[in-house]
Amino acid sequence: MARPHPRPLVGIPACARMMGEHPFHVAGDKYIRAVSDGAHALPLLIPALADTLDIEDLVTRLDGLLITGSASNVEPHRYGGPPSAEGTLHDPDRDATTLPLIRAAIAAGVPLLGICRGCQELNVALGGTLHQRVHEVPGLNDHREDETAPLEVQYGPAHKVTLASGGVLAGLVNAAEVHVNSVHGQGIDRLAPGLAVEATAPDGLVEAVSVDGAPAFALAVQWHPEWRFWEDPLSTALFAAFGEAAAERAARR
């Protein structure tokens, strides 16, 4: 009897965090379970070891790459932005790990899915810039969550996004608009060369992008599809498509 194909291996870069007096490498449970149960892949946490990782060797071992959201923001020197507001949380070890990893994964044809900070990292990795405080930009809305509300409310539908006709996301659902949650303070300012807009918010803020001409699935969204992904048709379809792309790479390998 032929052995079943092993589940594809999807890397999830971790955040570097201090817990008490000790440093940890961490990733949110919701992302891990979305990879395991939504993409039907084997999650592998990648430590934020920056330059001590052999990025080129790592991508040859991966079938997919999920870049998660985070409470931290990309350091502005990474995209030529002004200094952050006082008190802004940064994660330089994560930046130093994910930005080259994103570029290497795309070049190697490793399927990639970015979420929230991951969408911003994709834009920065390819040469774009960010709004550091979207709610202070004239003409843009406040896209942050109400932190005093229950999680079900914070991650509940917040606004519509318009899907680009003929885009990857539009191809996953039979709709021109979908409702999404909104849990972010930063967002895409100048779009990186080579990225195509997949969705926009009512105020015009870019909410999703794909990589033009990428050899494999390469998409990022500003919202959080991992939150109870099984309850939302687009989220379910998104993780399924990502998992299928990872499985195809695994089969080729």
C-alpha positions as CSV (number, residue, x, y, z in Angstrom):
1,M,0.0,0.0,0.0
2,A,1.3,3.4,-1.0
3,R,2.1,5.7,1.9
4,P,-0.1,8.9,2.0
5,H,1.7,12.1,1.1
6,P,2.9,13.9,4.3
7,R,1.2,17.2,5.0
8,P,3.1,20.2,3.5
9,L,5.4,22.1,5.9
10,V,4.5,25.7,6.5
11,G,6.9,28.0,8.3
12,I,5.5,30.6,10.7
13,P,8.1,33.2,11.7
14,A,7.9,34.0,15.4
15,C,8.0,37.3,17.3
16,A,10.8,38.0,19.8
17,R,9.2,38.7,23.2
18,M,10.4,39.2,26.7
19,M,8.3,37.3,29.2
20,G,9.4,38.4,32.6
21,E,13.1,38.4,32.5
22,H,13.4,35.8,29.8
23,P,13.4,36.1,26.0
24,F,11.0,33.9,24.0
25,H,10.1,33.2,20.4
26,V,6.3,33.2,20.1
27,A,3.5,32.8,17.6
28,G,-0.2,33.2,18.2
29,D,-2.3,30.0,18.5
30,K,-4.9,31.3,16.0
31,Y,-2.3,31.4,13.2
32,I,-0.9,28.0,14.1
33,R,-4.4,26.4,14.1
34,A,-5.4,28.1,10.9
35,V,-2.3,26.6,9.2
36,S,-3.0,23.2,10.7
37,D,-6.8,23.0,10.3
38,G,-7.5,25.6,7.6
39,A,-4.6,24.9,5.2
40,H,-4.2,21.3,6.3
41,A,-0.5,21.7,6.7
42,L,2.1,21.1,9.4
43,P,3.1,24.3,11.2
44,L,6.7,24.9,11.9
45,L,7.7,27.9,14.0
46,I,10.7,29.8,12.7
47,P,12.7,31.6,15.5
48,A,13.5,35.3,15.1
49,L,17.2,34.6,14.9
50,A,17.8,37.1,12.1
51,D,21.2,36.9,10.5
52,T,22.1,33.6,12.2
53,L,19.5,31.8,10.1
54,D,20.5,30.4,6.7
55,I,17.5,31.9,4.8
56,E,18.4,30.2,1.5
57,D,18.6,26.8,3.1
58,L,15.4,27.3,5.1
59,V,13.3,28.1,2.1
60,T,14.4,25.0,0.3
61,R,12.8,23.0,3.2
62,L,9.5,24.8,3.3
63,D,6.3,24.2,1.3
64,G,4.7,27.5,2.5
65,L,5.3,30.6,4.6
66,L,2.7,32.3,6.7
67,I,3.6,35.8,8.0
68,T,1.5,36.6,11.0
69,G,0.1,39.7,12.6
70,S,1.7,41.1,15.7
71,A,1.3,43.9,18.3
72,S,4.7,45.3,17.1
73,N,5.3,47.5,14.0
74,V,8.0,47.4,11.4
75,E,10.8,49.7,12.3
76,P,10.4,52.8,10.1
77,H,14.1,52.9,9.1
78,R,13.3,49.8,7.1
79,Y,11.3,51.9,4.6
80,G,12.8,55.4,5.1
81,G,10.0,56.6,7.4
82,P,10.3,59.2,10.2
83,P,10.9,58.0,13.7
84,S,8.0,56.2,15.4
85,A,5.8,57.9,18.1
86,E,7.1,57.4,21.6
87,G,6.0,54.1,23.0
88,T,5.6,52.2,19.7
89,L,6.4,48.6,20.1
90,H,9.0,47.2,17.6
91,D,10.6,43.8,17.0
92,P,13.9,44.3,15.2
93,D,14.7,40.6,15.4
94,R,11.5,39.8,13.6
95,D,12.1,42.5,11.0
96,A,15.6,41.2,10.3
97,T,14.2,37.6,9.9
98,T,11.0,38.1,7.9
99,L,12.0,40.8,5.4
100,P,14.8,38.7,3.7
101,L,12.8,35.5,4.2
102,I,9.8,37.0,2.3
103,R,12.1,38.0,-0.6
104,A,13.8,34.6,-0.7
105,A,10.4,32.7,-0.5
106,I,8.9,34.6,-3.4
107,A,12.1,34.1,-5.5
108,A,12.1,30.3,-4.7
109,G,8.4,29.9,-5.5
110,V,7.4,29.1,-1.9
111,P,3.7,29.9,-1.4
112,L,3.2,32.9,0.9
113,L,0.3,34.3,2.9
114,G,0.7,37.5,4.9
115,I,-1.7,38.7,7.5
116,C,-1.9,42.3,9.0
117,R,1.7,43.0,10.0
118,G,2.6,40.3,7.4
119,C,0.9,42.4,4.7
120,Q,2.9,45.5,5.8
121,E,6.1,43.4,5.9
122,L,5.5,42.2,2.3
123,N,5.1,45.8,1.1
124,V,8.3,46.9,3.0
125,A,10.3,43.9,1.8
126,L,9.6,44.7,-1.8
127,G,10.3,48.5,-1.5
128,G,7.0,50.1,-0.3
129,T,6.3,52.4,2.6
130,L,3.8,52.5,5.5
131,H,1.4,54.9,7.2
132,Q,2.5,54.7,10.8
133,R,-0.7,56.1,12.2
134,V,-3.5,55.6,9.7
135,H,-6.1,57.3,11.9
136,E,-4.0,60.6,11.7
137,V,-3.8,60.6,7.9
138,P,-6.3,63.1,6.3
139,G,-9.0,61.2,4.4
140,L,-8.4,57.9,6.1
141,N,-10.6,56.3,8.7
142,D,-9.6,54.8,12.1
143,H,-8.9,51.2,11.4
144,R,-8.1,50.2,15.0
145,E,-10.2,48.0,17.2
146,D,-11.9,49.0,20.4
147,E,-9.6,47.3,22.9
148,T,-12.2,47.6,25.7
149,A,-14.6,45.4,23.7
150,P,-14.8,41.6,23.9
151,L,-12.6,39.8,21.4
152,E,-15.6,38.6,19.5
153,V,-16.4,42.3,18.9
154,Q,-12.9,43.4,18.2
155,Y,-12.5,40.7,15.5
156,G,-16.1,41.0,14.3
157,P,-16.9,42.6,10.9
158,A,-15.9,46.2,10.8
159,H,-16.3,47.4,7.2
160,K,-16.5,46.3,3.7
161,V,-13.7,45.9,1.2
162,T,-14.0,46.0,-2.5
163,L,-12.3,43.1,-4.3
164,A,-10.3,43.8,-7.4
165,S,-12.1,42.4,-10.5
166,G,-10.1,39.5,-11.8
167,G,-7.9,39.3,-8.7
168,V,-6.9,36.3,-6.7
169,L,-9.4,37.1,-3.8
170,A,-12.3,37.8,-6.2
171,G,-11.6,34.4,-7.7
172,L,-12.1,32.7,-4.3
173,V,-15.6,34.0,-3.7
174,N,-18.5,35.0,-5.9
175,A,-18.7,38.5,-4.6
176,A,-17.4,42.0,-5.4
177,E,-17.4,43.1,-1.8
178,V,-16.9,41.3,1.5
179,H,-17.1,42.3,5.2
180,V,-13.8,42.1,7.1
181,N,-12.5,42.9,10.6
182,S,-10.2,45.8,11.2
183,V,-7.5,45.5,13.9
184,H,-4.6,47.6,12.8
185,G,-3.1,51.0,13.3
186,Q,-0.6,51.0,10.4
187,G,-1.2,50.4,6.7
188,I,0.2,50.6,3.2
189,D,1.2,54.0,2.0
190,R,3.3,53.7,-1.2
191,L,2.6,50.4,-2.8
192,A,5.8,48.4,-3.5
193,P,6.8,47.8,-7.2
194,G,5.5,44.4,-8.3
195,L,2.5,44.3,-6.0
196,A,-1.1,44.4,-7.3
197,V,-4.0,45.7,-5.2
198,E,-6.4,42.9,-4.4
199,A,-8.8,44.8,-2.1
200,T,-9.5,48.4,-0.9
201,A,-11.4,49.8,2.1
202,P,-14.1,52.4,1.7
203,D,-11.6,55.2,2.5
204,G,-9.2,53.9,-0.3
205,L,-6.7,52.2,2.1
206,V,-5.1,49.2,0.5
207,E,-6.5,46.1,2.3
208,A,-4.9,43.2,0.3
209,V,-2.1,42.7,-2.3
210,S,-0.7,40.0,-4.5
211,V,2.7,39.6,-6.1
212,D,2.6,40.2,-9.8
213,G,4.3,37.3,-11.7
214,A,5.1,35.3,-8.6
215,P,5.9,31.7,-9.5
216,A,3.5,30.5,-6.7
217,F,0.6,31.8,-4.5
218,A,1.8,35.1,-3.0
219,L,-0.9,37.1,-1.3
220,A,-1.3,39.3,1.8
221,V,-4.4,40.8,3.6
222,Q,-4.6,43.6,6.1
223,W,-7.4,42.0,8.1
224,H,-7.4,38.8,10.2
225,P,-8.8,35.9,8.3
226,E,-7.4,33.4,10.8
227,W,-9.9,34.5,13.4
228,R,-12.6,31.8,13.4
229,F,-11.7,31.2,9.7
230,W,-14.3,28.4,9.5
231,E,-17.1,30.8,10.0
232,D,-16.3,33.0,7.0
233,P,-16.5,31.7,3.4
234,L,-13.6,33.9,2.1
235,S,-11.3,33.0,5.1
236,T,-12.1,29.3,4.6
237,A,-11.3,29.6,0.9
238,L,-8.2,31.6,1.4
239,F,-6.6,29.1,3.8
240,A,-7.7,26.2,1.5
241,A,-6.1,27.9,-1.5
242,F,-2.9,28.5,0.4
243,G,-2.8,24.9,1.6
244,E,-3.4,23.6,-1.9
245,A,-0.5,25.7,-3.2
246,A,1.7,24.4,-0.3
247,A,0.6,20.8,-1.1
248,E,1.5,21.2,-4.7
249,R,5.0,22.3,-3.8
250,A,5.3,19.4,-1.4
251,A,4.4,17.0,-4.1
252,R,7.0,18.4,-6.5
253,R,9.6,18.2,-3.8
